[in-house]
Amino acid sequence: MYEETPDPHVHATAPAHTTTTVERGSFCLARCTCGWSGAARRSRDRARTDADDHHAATNGPAA
């Protein structure tokens, strides 16, 4: 029903923590392969920031 859209902010440095953004209607949320999911946001930029924050907390700062 909903498709994950490619995102240039995808981080794939560790197999256990690959983040992406998913659109659900008018909302966007960050997801990680570890099972973590961010809050639903109307701002895609804020969802990307959530993904960046999760990535930094689990893998260190993004390059």
mmCIF file of the N, C-alpha and C atoms, coordinates in Angstrom:
data_MODEL
# 
_entry.id   MODEL 
# 
loop_
_atom_site.group_PDB 
_atom_site.id 
_atom_site.type_symbol 
_atom_site.label_atom_id 
_atom_site.label_alt_id 
_atom_site.label_comp_id 
_atom_site.label_asym_id 
_atom_site.label_entity_id 
_atom_site.label_seq_id 
_atom_site.pdbx_PDB_ins_code 
_atom_site.Cartn_x 
_atom_site.Cartn_y 
_atom_site.Cartn_z 
_atom_site.occupancy 
_atom_site.B_iso_or_equiv 
_atom_site.pdbx_formal_charge 
_atom_site.auth_seq_id 
_atom_site.auth_comp_id 
_atom_site.auth_asym_id 
_atom_site.auth_atom_id 
_atom_site.pdbx_PDB_model_num 
ATOM 1   N N  . MET A 1 1  ? 0.825  -1.177 0.000  1.00 0.00 ? 1  MET A N  1 
ATOM 2   C CA . MET A 1 1  ? 0.000  0.000  0.000  1.00 0.00 ? 1  MET A CA 1 
ATOM 3   C C  . MET A 1 1  ? 0.876  1.251  0.000  1.00 0.00 ? 1  MET A C  1 
ATOM 4   N N  . TYR A 1 2  ? 1.831  1.332  0.908  1.00 0.00 ? 2  TYR A N  1 
ATOM 5   C CA . TYR A 1 2  ? 2.755  2.458  0.942  1.00 0.00 ? 2  TYR A CA 1 
ATOM 6   C C  . TYR A 1 2  ? 4.122  1.976  0.504  1.00 0.00 ? 2  TYR A C  1 
ATOM 7   N N  . GLU A 1 3  ? 4.821  2.817  -0.220 1.00 0.00 ? 3  GLU A N  1 
ATOM 8   C CA . GLU A 1 3  ? 6.142  2.451  -0.702 1.00 0.00 ? 3  GLU A CA 1 
ATOM 9   C C  . GLU A 1 3  ? 7.205  3.270  -0.001 1.00 0.00 ? 3  GLU A C  1 
ATOM 10  N N  . GLU A 1 4  ? 8.335  2.633  0.272  1.00 0.00 ? 4  GLU A N  1 
ATOM 11  C CA . GLU A 1 4  ? 9.470  3.372  0.810  1.00 0.00 ? 4  GLU A CA 1 
ATOM 12  C C  . GLU A 1 4  ? 10.133 4.077  -0.364 1.00 0.00 ? 4  GLU A C  1 
ATOM 13  N N  . THR A 1 5  ? 10.394 5.358  -0.192 1.00 0.00 ? 5  THR A N  1 
ATOM 14  C CA . THR A 1 5  ? 10.995 6.134  -1.256 1.00 0.00 ? 5  THR A CA 1 
ATOM 15  C C  . THR A 1 5  ? 12.483 6.272  -1.015 1.00 0.00 ? 5  THR A C  1 
ATOM 16  N N  . PRO A 1 6  ? 13.290 6.196  -2.075 1.00 0.00 ? 6  PRO A N  1 
ATOM 17  C CA . PRO A 1 6  ? 14.729 6.383  -1.901 1.00 0.00 ? 6  PRO A CA 1 
ATOM 18  C C  . PRO A 1 6  ? 15.012 7.754  -1.300 1.00 0.00 ? 6  PRO A C  1 
ATOM 19  N N  . ASP A 1 7  ? 15.977 7.814  -0.444 1.00 0.00 ? 7  ASP A N  1 
ATOM 20  C CA . ASP A 1 7  ? 16.290 9.056  0.252  1.00 0.00 ? 7  ASP A CA 1 
ATOM 21  C C  . ASP A 1 7  ? 17.799 9.255  0.258  1.00 0.00 ? 7  ASP A C  1 
ATOM 22  N N  . PRO A 1 8  ? 18.286 10.433 -0.131 1.00 0.00 ? 8  PRO A N  1 
ATOM 23  C CA . PRO A 1 8  ? 19.737 10.659 -0.132 1.00 0.00 ? 8  PRO A CA 1 
ATOM 24  C C  . PRO A 1 8  ? 20.338 10.671 1.264  1.00 0.00 ? 8  PRO A C  1 
ATOM 25  N N  . HIS A 1 9  ? 19.502 10.682 2.297  1.00 0.00 ? 9  HIS A N  1 
ATOM 26  C CA . HIS A 1 9  ? 20.004 10.695 3.669  1.00 0.00 ? 9  HIS A CA 1 
ATOM 27  C C  . HIS A 1 9  ? 20.078 9.299  4.267  1.00 0.00 ? 9  HIS A C  1 
ATOM 28  N N  . VAL A 1 10 ? 19.997 8.260  3.420  1.00 0.00 ? 10 VAL A N  1 
ATOM 29  C CA . VAL A 1 10 ? 20.066 6.887  3.915  1.00 0.00 ? 10 VAL A CA 1 
ATOM 30  C C  . VAL A 1 10 ? 21.485 6.619  4.393  1.00 0.00 ? 10 VAL A C  1 
ATOM 31  N N  . HIS A 1 11 ? 21.579 6.051  5.589  1.00 0.00 ? 11 HIS A N  1 
ATOM 32  C CA . HIS A 1 11 ? 22.883 5.700  6.151  1.00 0.00 ? 11 HIS A CA 1 
ATOM 33  C C  . HIS A 1 11 ? 22.986 4.186  6.194  1.00 0.00 ? 11 HIS A C  1 
ATOM 34  N N  . ALA A 1 12 ? 24.052 3.653  5.634  1.00 0.00 ? 12 ALA A N  1 
ATOM 35  C CA . ALA A 1 12 ? 24.195 2.208  5.603  1.00 0.00 ? 12 ALA A CA 1 
ATOM 36  C C  . ALA A 1 12 ? 25.578 1.772  6.090  1.00 0.00 ? 12 ALA A C  1 
ATOM 37  N N  . THR A 1 13 ? 26.088 2.397  7.130  1.00 0.00 ? 13 THR A N  1 
ATOM 38  C CA . THR A 1 13 ? 27.422 2.058  7.615  1.00 0.00 ? 13 THR A CA 1 
ATOM 39  C C  . THR A 1 13 ? 27.445 0.784  8.434  1.00 0.00 ? 13 THR A C  1 
ATOM 40  N N  . ALA A 1 14 ? 26.353 0.427  9.062  1.00 0.00 ? 14 ALA A N  1 
ATOM 41  C CA . ALA A 1 14 ? 26.283 -0.795 9.859  1.00 0.00 ? 14 ALA A CA 1 
ATOM 42  C C  . ALA A 1 14 ? 25.025 -1.555 9.450  1.00 0.00 ? 14 ALA A C  1 
ATOM 43  N N  . PRO A 1 15 ? 25.145 -2.851 9.173  1.00 0.00 ? 15 PRO A N  1 
ATOM 44  C CA . PRO A 1 15 ? 23.981 -3.607 8.713  1.00 0.00 ? 15 PRO A CA 1 
ATOM 45  C C  . PRO A 1 15 ? 22.813 -3.555 9.688  1.00 0.00 ? 15 PRO A C  1 
ATOM 46  N N  . ALA A 1 16 ? 23.068 -3.433 10.970 1.00 0.00 ? 16 ALA A N  1 
ATOM 47  C CA . ALA A 1 16 ? 21.992 -3.418 11.955 1.00 0.00 ? 16 ALA A CA 1 
ATOM 48  C C  . ALA A 1 16 ? 21.282 -2.072 12.019 1.00 0.00 ? 16 ALA A C  1 
ATOM 49  N N  . HIS A 1 17 ? 21.867 -1.020 11.451 1.00 0.00 ? 17 HIS A N  1 
ATOM 50  C CA . HIS A 1 17 ? 21.266 0.312  11.547 1.00 0.00 ? 17 HIS A CA 1 
ATOM 51  C C  . HIS A 1 17 ? 21.315 1.024  10.194 1.00 0.00 ? 17 HIS A C  1 
ATOM 52  N N  . THR A 1 18 ? 20.354 0.732  9.354  1.00 0.00 ? 18 THR A N  1 
ATOM 53  C CA . THR A 1 18 ? 20.207 1.405  8.073  1.00 0.00 ? 18 THR A CA 1 
ATOM 54  C C  . THR A 1 18 ? 18.917 2.203  8.141  1.00 0.00 ? 18 THR A C  1 
ATOM 55  N N  . THR A 1 19 ? 19.023 3.526  8.094  1.00 0.00 ? 19 THR A N  1 
ATOM 56  C CA . THR A 1 19 ? 17.843 4.374  8.235  1.00 0.00 ? 19 THR A CA 1 
ATOM 57  C C  . THR A 1 19 ? 17.326 4.830  6.882  1.00 0.00 ? 19 THR A C  1 
ATOM 58  N N  . THR A 1 20 ? 16.029 5.073  6.836  1.00 0.00 ? 20 THR A N  1 
ATOM 59  C CA . THR A 1 20 ? 15.374 5.596  5.646  1.00 0.00 ? 20 THR A CA 1 
ATOM 60  C C  . THR A 1 20 ? 14.131 6.349  6.099  1.00 0.00 ? 20 THR A C  1 
ATOM 61  N N  . THR A 1 21 ? 13.481 7.023  5.176  1.00 0.00 ? 21 THR A N  1 
ATOM 62  C CA . THR A 1 21 ? 12.224 7.693  5.501  1.00 0.00 ? 21 THR A CA 1 
ATOM 63  C C  . THR A 1 21 ? 11.094 7.029  4.729  1.00 0.00 ? 21 THR A C  1 
ATOM 64  N N  . VAL A 1 22 ? 9.917  7.017  5.342  1.00 0.00 ? 22 VAL A N  1 
ATOM 65  C CA . VAL A 1 22 ? 8.733  6.395  4.760  1.00 0.00 ? 22 VAL A CA 1 
ATOM 66  C C  . VAL A 1 22 ? 7.604  7.412  4.808  1.00 0.00 ? 22 VAL A C  1 
ATOM 67  N N  . GLU A 1 23 ? 6.862  7.518  3.726  1.00 0.00 ? 23 GLU A N  1 
ATOM 68  C CA . GLU A 1 23 ? 5.721  8.429  3.693  1.00 0.00 ? 23 GLU A CA 1 
ATOM 69  C C  . GLU A 1 23 ? 4.442  7.651  3.952  1.00 0.00 ? 23 GLU A C  1 
ATOM 70  N N  . ARG A 1 24 ? 3.625  8.180  4.849  1.00 0.00 ? 24 ARG A N  1 
ATOM 71  C CA . ARG A 1 24 ? 2.322  7.608  5.180  1.00 0.00 ? 24 ARG A CA 1 
ATOM 72  C C  . ARG A 1 24 ? 1.303  8.726  5.051  1.00 0.00 ? 24 ARG A C  1 
ATOM 73  N N  . GLY A 1 25 ? 0.659  8.799  3.916  1.00 0.00 ? 25 GLY A N  1 
ATOM 74  C CA . GLY A 1 25 ? -0.294 9.885  3.676  1.00 0.00 ? 25 GLY A CA 1 
ATOM 75  C C  . GLY A 1 25 ? 0.439  11.213 3.676  1.00 0.00 ? 25 GLY A C  1 
ATOM 76  N N  . SER A 1 26 ? -0.002 12.150 4.506  1.00 0.00 ? 26 SER A N  1 
ATOM 77  C CA . SER A 1 26 ? 0.650  13.460 4.556  1.00 0.00 ? 26 SER A CA 1 
ATOM 78  C C  . SER A 1 26 ? 1.777  13.499 5.587  1.00 0.00 ? 26 SER A C  1 
ATOM 79  N N  . PHE A 1 27 ? 2.107  12.347 6.157  1.00 0.00 ? 27 PHE A N  1 
ATOM 80  C CA . PHE A 1 27 ? 3.160  12.286 7.168  1.00 0.00 ? 27 PHE A CA 1 
ATOM 81  C C  . PHE A 1 27 ? 4.374  11.535 6.641  1.00 0.00 ? 27 PHE A C  1 
ATOM 82  N N  . CYS A 1 28 ? 5.502  11.793 7.247  1.00 0.00 ? 28 CYS A N  1 
ATOM 83  C CA . CYS A 1 28 ? 6.755  11.139 6.912  1.00 0.00 ? 28 CYS A CA 1 
ATOM 84  C C  . CYS A 1 28 ? 7.393  10.694 8.230  1.00 0.00 ? 28 CYS A C  1 
ATOM 85  N N  . LEU A 1 29 ? 7.972  9.505  8.251  1.00 0.00 ? 29 LEU A N  1 
ATOM 86  C CA . LEU A 1 29 ? 8.644  9.067  9.462  1.00 0.00 ? 29 LEU A CA 1 
ATOM 87  C C  . LEU A 1 29 ? 9.941  8.359  9.108  1.00 0.00 ? 29 LEU A C  1 
ATOM 88  N N  . ALA A 1 30 ? 10.861 8.386  10.043 1.00 0.00 ? 30 ALA A N  1 
ATOM 89  C CA . ALA A 1 30 ? 12.139 7.719  9.873  1.00 0.00 ? 30 ALA A CA 1 
ATOM 90  C C  . ALA A 1 30 ? 12.017 6.302  10.402 1.00 0.00 ? 30 ALA A C  1 
ATOM 91  N N  . ARG A 1 31 ? 12.689 5.371  9.738  1.00 0.00 ? 31 ARG A N  1 
ATOM 92  C CA . ARG A 1 31 ? 12.717 3.980  10.176 1.00 0.00 ? 31 ARG A CA 1 
ATOM 93  C C  . ARG A 1 31 ? 14.138 3.461  10.095 1.00 0.00 ? 31 ARG A C  1 
ATOM 94  N N  . CYS A 1 32 ? 14.395 2.440  10.901 1.00 0.00 ? 32 CYS A N  1 
ATOM 95  C CA . CYS A 1 32 ? 15.711 1.808  10.913 1.00 0.00 ? 32 CYS A CA 1 
ATOM 96  C C  . CYS A 1 32 ? 15.523 0.301  10.847 1.00 0.00 ? 32 CYS A C  1 
ATOM 97  N N  . THR A 1 33 ? 16.488 -0.392 10.267 1.00 0.00 ? 33 THR A N  1 
ATOM 98  C CA . THR A 1 33 ? 16.407 -1.843 10.165 1.00 0.00 ? 33 THR A CA 1 
ATOM 99  C C  . THR A 1 33 ? 16.493 -2.523 11.525 1.00 0.00 ? 33 THR A C  1 
ATOM 100 N N  . CYS A 1 34 ? 16.912 -1.808 12.569 1.00 0.00 ? 34 CYS A N  1 
ATOM 101 C CA . CYS A 1 34 ? 16.975 -2.389 13.914 1.00 0.00 ? 34 CYS A CA 1 
ATOM 102 C C  . CYS A 1 34 ? 15.593 -2.466 14.561 1.00 0.00 ? 34 CYS A C  1 
ATOM 103 N N  . GLY A 1 35 ? 14.584 -1.839 13.931 1.00 0.00 ? 35 GLY A N  1 
ATOM 104 C CA . GLY A 1 35 ? 13.235 -1.845 14.468 1.00 0.00 ? 35 GLY A CA 1 
ATOM 105 C C  . GLY A 1 35 ? 12.790 -0.495 15.002 1.00 0.00 ? 35 GLY A C  1 
ATOM 106 N N  . TRP A 1 36 ? 13.715 0.430  15.147 1.00 0.00 ? 36 TRP A N  1 
ATOM 107 C CA . TRP A 1 36 ? 13.392 1.768  15.629 1.00 0.00 ? 36 TRP A CA 1 
ATOM 108 C C  . TRP A 1 36 ? 12.545 2.495  14.589 1.00 0.00 ? 36 TRP A C  1 
ATOM 109 N N  . SER A 1 37 ? 11.619 3.319  15.066 1.00 0.00 ? 37 SER A N  1 
ATOM 110 C CA . SER A 1 37 ? 10.797 4.140  14.193 1.00 0.00 ? 37 SER A CA 1 
ATOM 111 C C  . SER A 1 37 ? 10.608 5.497  14.855 1.00 0.00 ? 37 SER A C  1 
ATOM 112 N N  . GLY A 1 38 ? 10.809 6.544  14.103 1.00 0.00 ? 38 GLY A N  1 
ATOM 113 C CA . GLY A 1 38 ? 10.647 7.890  14.630 1.00 0.00 ? 38 GLY A CA 1 
ATOM 114 C C  . GLY A 1 38 ? 9.186  8.312  14.627 1.00 0.00 ? 38 GLY A C  1 
ATOM 115 N N  . ALA A 1 39 ? 8.952  9.464  15.168 1.00 0.00 ? 39 ALA A N  1 
ATOM 116 C CA . ALA A 1 39 ? 7.600  10.025 15.208 1.00 0.00 ? 39 ALA A CA 1 
ATOM 117 C C  . ALA A 1 39 ? 7.145  10.405 13.801 1.00 0.00 ? 39 ALA A C  1 
ATOM 118 N N  . ALA A 1 40 ? 5.845  10.333 13.562 1.00 0.00 ? 40 ALA A N  1 
ATOM 119 C CA . ALA A 1 40 ? 5.292  10.777 12.286 1.00 0.00 ? 40 ALA A CA 1 
ATOM 120 C C  . ALA A 1 40 ? 5.375  12.297 12.241 1.00 0.00 ? 40 ALA A C  1 
ATOM 121 N N  . ARG A 1 41 ? 5.941  12.815 11.175 1.00 0.00 ? 41 ARG A N  1 
ATOM 122 C CA . ARG A 1 41 ? 6.143  14.263 11.028 1.00 0.00 ? 41 ARG A CA 1 
ATOM 123 C C  . ARG A 1 41 ? 5.502  14.743 9.737  1.00 0.00 ? 41 ARG A C  1 
ATOM 124 N N  . ARG A 1 42 ? 5.008  15.953 9.751  1.00 0.00 ? 42 ARG A N  1 
ATOM 125 C CA . ARG A 1 42 ? 4.559  16.570 8.496  1.00 0.00 ? 42 ARG A CA 1 
ATOM 126 C C  . ARG A 1 42 ? 5.771  17.100 7.726  1.00 0.00 ? 42 ARG A C  1 
ATOM 127 N N  . SER A 1 43 ? 6.838  17.381 8.441  1.00 0.00 ? 43 SER A N  1 
ATOM 128 C CA . SER A 1 43 ? 8.057  17.894 7.822  1.00 0.00 ? 43 SER A CA 1 
ATOM 129 C C  . SER A 1 43 ? 8.987  16.741 7.448  1.00 0.00 ? 43 SER A C  1 
ATOM 130 N N  . ARG A 1 44 ? 9.239  16.566 6.154  1.00 0.00 ? 44 ARG A N  1 
ATOM 131 C CA . ARG A 1 44 ? 10.177 15.528 5.715  1.00 0.00 ? 44 ARG A CA 1 
ATOM 132 C C  . ARG A 1 44 ? 11.583 15.818 6.241  1.00 0.00 ? 44 ARG A C  1 
ATOM 133 N N  . ASP A 1 45 ? 11.926 17.096 6.297  1.00 0.00 ? 45 ASP A N  1 
ATOM 134 C CA . ASP A 1 45 ? 13.246 17.477 6.809  1.00 0.00 ? 45 ASP A CA 1 
ATOM 135 C C  . ASP A 1 45 ? 13.415 17.044 8.268  1.00 0.00 ? 45 ASP A C  1 
ATOM 136 N N  . ARG A 1 46 ? 12.368 17.205 9.070  1.00 0.00 ? 46 ARG A N  1 
ATOM 137 C CA . ARG A 1 46 ? 12.441 16.796 10.482 1.00 0.00 ? 46 ARG A CA 1 
ATOM 138 C C  . ARG A 1 46 ? 12.542 15.274 10.604 1.00 0.00 ? 46 ARG A C  1 
ATOM 139 N N  . ALA A 1 47 ? 11.861 14.540 9.728  1.00 0.00 ? 47 ALA A N  1 
ATOM 140 C CA . ALA A 1 47 ? 11.975 13.079 9.727  1.00 0.00 ? 47 ALA A CA 1 
ATOM 141 C C  . ALA A 1 47 ? 13.401 12.658 9.375  1.00 0.00 ? 47 ALA A C  1 
ATOM 142 N N  . ARG A 1 48 ? 14.021 13.358 8.424  1.00 0.00 ? 48 ARG A N  1 
ATOM 143 C CA . ARG A 1 48 ? 15.428 13.071 8.078  1.00 0.00 ? 48 ARG A CA 1 
ATOM 144 C C  . ARG A 1 48 ? 16.353 13.373 9.251  1.00 0.00 ? 48 ARG A C  1 
ATOM 145 N N  . THR A 1 49 ? 16.057 14.460 9.978  1.00 0.00 ? 49 THR A N  1 
ATOM 146 C CA . THR A 1 49 ? 16.846 14.797 11.165 1.00 0.00 ? 49 THR A CA 1 
ATOM 147 C C  . THR A 1 49 ? 16.695 13.712 12.221 1.00 0.00 ? 49 THR A C  1 
ATOM 148 N N  . ASP A 1 50 ? 15.488 13.180 12.390 1.00 0.00 ? 50 ASP A N  1 
ATOM 149 C CA . ASP A 1 50 ? 15.274 12.069 13.324 1.00 0.00 ? 50 ASP A CA 1 
ATOM 150 C C  . ASP A 1 50 ? 16.151 10.879 12.930 1.00 0.00 ? 50 ASP A C  1 
ATOM 151 N N  . ALA A 1 51 ? 16.193 10.566 11.631 1.00 0.00 ? 51 ALA A N  1 
ATOM 152 C CA . ALA A 1 51 ? 17.017 9.462  11.147 1.00 0.00 ? 51 ALA A CA 1 
ATOM 153 C C  . ALA A 1 51 ? 18.502 9.739  11.408 1.00 0.00 ? 51 ALA A C  1 
ATOM 154 N N  . ASP A 1 52 ? 18.946 10.974 11.137 1.00 0.00 ? 52 ASP A N  1 
ATOM 155 C CA . ASP A 1 52 ? 20.337 11.350 11.391 1.00 0.00 ? 52 ASP A CA 1 
ATOM 156 C C  . ASP A 1 52 ? 20.676 11.233 12.875 1.00 0.00 ? 52 ASP A C  1 
ATOM 157 N N  . ASP A 1 53 ? 19.762 11.668 13.734 1.00 0.00 ? 53 ASP A N  1 
ATOM 158 C CA . ASP A 1 53 ? 19.986 11.588 15.183 1.00 0.00 ? 53 ASP A CA 1 
ATOM 159 C C  . ASP A 1 53 ? 20.076 10.139 15.646 1.00 0.00 ? 53 ASP A C  1 
ATOM 160 N N  . HIS A 1 54 ? 19.210 9.280  15.125 1.00 0.00 ? 54 HIS A N  1 
ATOM 161 C CA . HIS A 1 54 ? 19.259 7.858  15.495 1.00 0.00 ? 54 HIS A CA 1 
ATOM 162 C C  . HIS A 1 54 ? 20.570 7.242  15.017 1.00 0.00 ? 54 HIS A C  1 
ATOM 163 N N  . HIS A 1 55 ? 20.947 7.580  13.798 1.00 0.00 ? 55 HIS A N  1 
ATOM 164 C CA . HIS A 1 55 ? 22.197 7.035  13.243 1.00 0.00 ? 55 HIS A CA 1 
ATOM 165 C C  . HIS A 1 55 ? 23.397 7.466  14.080 1.00 0.00 ? 55 HIS A C  1 
ATOM 166 N N  . ALA A 1 56 ? 23.437 8.724  14.470 1.00 0.00 ? 56 ALA A N  1 
ATOM 167 C CA . ALA A 1 56 ? 24.545 9.231  15.282 1.00 0.00 ? 56 ALA A CA 1 
ATOM 168 C C  . ALA A 1 56 ? 24.562 8.558  16.666 1.00 0.00 ? 56 ALA A C  1 
ATOM 169 N N  . ALA A 1 57 ? 23.390 8.314  17.227 1.00 0.00 ? 57 ALA A N  1 
ATOM 170 C CA . ALA A 1 57 ? 23.322 7.688  18.551 1.00 0.00 ? 57 ALA A CA 1 
ATOM 171 C C  . ALA A 1 57 ? 23.752 6.235  18.525 1.00 0.00 ? 57 ALA A C  1 
ATOM 172 N N  . THR A 1 58 ? 23.562 5.561  17.406 1.00 0.00 ? 58 THR A N  1 
ATOM 173 C CA . THR A 1 58 ? 23.880 4.141  17.331 1.00 0.00 ? 58 THR A CA 1 
ATOM 174 C C  . THR A 1 58 ? 25.205 3.829  16.643 1.00 0.00 ? 58 THR A C  1 
ATOM 175 N N  . ASN A 1 59 ? 25.644 4.690  15.733 1.00 0.00 ? 59 ASN A N  1 
ATOM 176 C CA . ASN A 1 59 ? 26.850 4.412  14.946 1.00 0.00 ? 59 ASN A CA 1 
ATOM 177 C C  . ASN A 1 59 ? 27.904 5.509  15.029 1.00 0.00 ? 59 ASN A C  1 
ATOM 178 N N  . GLY A 1 60 ? 27.643 6.547  15.739 1.00 0.00 ? 60 GLY A N  1 
ATOM 179 C CA . GLY A 1 60 ? 28.545 7.695  15.718 1.00 0.00 ? 60 GLY A CA 1 
ATOM 180 C C  . GLY A 1 60 ? 28.094 8.655  14.642 1.00 0.00 ? 60 GLY A C  1 
ATOM 181 N N  . PRO A 1 61 ? 28.695 9.834  14.569 1.00 0.00 ? 61 PRO A N  1 
ATOM 182 C CA . PRO A 1 61 ? 28.274 10.856 13.596 1.00 0.00 ? 61 PRO A CA 1 
ATOM 183 C C  . PRO A 1 61 ? 28.386 10.369 12.158 1.00 0.00 ? 61 PRO A C  1 
ATOM 184 N N  . ALA A 1 62 ? 27.455 10.818 11.325 1.00 0.00 ? 62 ALA A N  1 
ATOM 185 C CA . ALA A 1 62 ? 27.486 10.488 9.898  1.00 0.00 ? 62 ALA A CA 1 
ATOM 186 C C  . ALA A 1 62 ? 28.652 11.212 9.250  1.00 0.00 ? 62 ALA A C  1 
ATOM 187 N N  . ALA A 1 63 ? 29.196 10.593 8.225  1.00 0.00 ? 63 ALA A N  1 
ATOM 188 C CA . ALA A 1 63 ? 30.344 11.183 7.507  1.00 0.00 ? 63 ALA A CA 1 
ATOM 189 C C  . ALA A 1 63 ? 29.892 12.225 6.516  1.00 0.00 ? 63 ALA A C  1 
# 
